[in-house]
Amino acid sequence: MRLVLLIRRDCSVLIGAAVFLPILFFLLVAVLFPFAVGSDRMILSRTGSGVLWVAALLASLLPIDRLVTPDIENGFFDHYAARNISEEWIAVARIIAHWLSFAVPLMVALLPASMLLSLDWSVFWKSEAGFLLATPGLAALGVMIAALTARVKAGSALTALLLLPLAVPLLIFGCGAVDGHQPGAFLLLAASSLFLLAVAPFVIGAALRVGQEG
């Protein structure tokens, strides 16, 4: 019950006007890419899914600054600690709320983006399944990076340097699952996402405790 309340509170904070910025960025890439490579449907259908995966990873950078830092500045984590709420439970709630506020709209935006890039329906559904498997891990990774860099002055500059290399397996297996050239790519994608989901709450919890002690 306490976890549900945490998720509701985090969703109310994360779901706002700024939630549309990553989605607008994602769709803007889909709009601009045909201008760069031309309107040939064969080229777009062959390269479009990879472009959308890269756009999704870059879009995931945009909400990181508001995942942890505002609550640190407002003292919310200290309030949770005073109520004996585990930092790991806080991390789980924040990951779920981030997934709901970022990944779900992103998967909805995948439909118009696929149409803009002339992707076949089979490619769209494979991409949708890949996003469904990858975005929980991407959400966990985003909150983890946000917690690790929240108290660093150059934290905004570090987020891309930390997140993008760690997200490379999701990109490789996600694209491999769509084009079908990697046997078992969906399983590897799910395994990578589950690994991030398993590790992230403990890393986030440790980062929050170190910040409170400091």
Secondary structure by P-SEA (a helix, b strand, c coil): caaaaaaaaaaaaacccccaaaaaaaaaaaaaccccccccaaaaaacaaaaaaaaaaaaaacccccccaaaaaaaaaaaaaaacccaaaaaaaaaaaaaaacaaaaaaaaaaaaaaacccaaaaaaaaaaaaacaaaaaaaaaaaaaaacccccccccccccccccaaaaaaaaaaaaaccccaaaaaaaaaaaaaaacaaaaaaaaaaaaaac
